[in-house]
Every structure is written in structure tokens, then in C-alpha cells.
Amino acid sequence: MRSLLLPPTEKRRQFELRALALRDFADLKAGEPLDPFALAHFAKLLVVDFDQVEGLSPESRTHLLGAGGNEWSGGACARPLPNDWRLVILNPAHGVQRNRATLMEEIAHVFLGHKPNRLAVIGRNPTVREGATARETLAREYNQADEEAAYAVGAAALVPYAVLRSLVLAGRQSQDIARRFRVSRQLAEYRIKVTHLWADYRSLQNRER
């Protein structure tokens, strides 16, 4: 078995191994960017353009893409289509890089065998949310462990540790690393931090100044 360079903590090593399995399935080389939109097909996820969503009032559409745009990134419908595929809707206001991370998280949910979240009526208080009656509230089932694992595995698949470490030790800036893997700078820095490379990163960046 080939030797793998993995993060220093057991939790992150487990996430990394699952992410590497996803990259192996996608037949990627070590430093090659992963395209979640190409991988979604194998997870039976159909990405639907937000403009194709029917039934939203003009007010709701404006809110979701405007003032409420930071409250949602995207998600997959819990109920599958007749062919067992599930619809995924991404927030078009977030841009391609963030959409790639959101879609990768949904793919990781499927890969990890997580039960899809669903919306349910849980209360009788007034609400302005679309789809609820005048005195009902909607809530999303939330499994914190599943959400953490899906995001972490998805992020690791997009920015694998071995190449990330070599780039950090070479003094590369986070924005350069982000461009390399076609992700946001925030995601690149998240990976640097959770894999315990942040101290080395800051030290090397300060040395270059």
C-alpha cells in the first residue's frame, strides 16, 4: 500500500481518507482540481438553475437573491425523482467558487450515506416563510455530525492535504492556492487551519514581507 501524507489529527485523517477515495473515483491526479459538476452525475444529483424553480412569488425570489442571500447556499431535495435522482439548487448570488463547495458538500452527503434532511412544520407561530400557512413555522432537520463530515470531506476532496501542505511550505499565498484548486480563498484558508498548517503558513508569509 502506498504511503499517504495525512493531516496530524485522527479526525482529519478519517475525513481525508474519504476525500481521497472520492478523488480516486473521479480518477484525478494528486494536484488536479476536482469538478463537482462532473462528479454530481455519479451521485445522481441533478443541478437545476435557480431561474427554473417554479412557484416562487416575485417577493420570495427577490428576497432569496437579495437580503436573504447569505442565509442559504443551496441544497438537495430530500424526496427523490422517480428515477432516484435528486434535485440540487445552488444560490446563483454566491458565485461559481462557493457553488462548487456547496455542491461538493451535497455529493459528500451521498458518498457518506447520510439521510437527506427535510423540512417539517413544527410550530404555530406567525411566519413569512414561503410554503407555510399563516400560523405555522418551518424547520430543517439538522444532524450536526453529518453536516460537519460532509463539509469537511467535500473541502478535503477539493483541496487535498498533501498538495496543500507542499504549497504552504513553498510559501504560496492562500489566494494562489485557491486559484490552483478553483475554490474561494476562504475555503483554502479553512483547509490550512483545520489541517494545522496555519502556524507554518503565517510564519512563511511574514518572512516573505
Summary of the structure (lengths in Angstrom):
residues: 209
radius of gyration: 19.1
end to end distance: 41.3
largest distance: 60.1
contacts: 579
relative contact order: 0.15
helix: 53%
strand: 10%
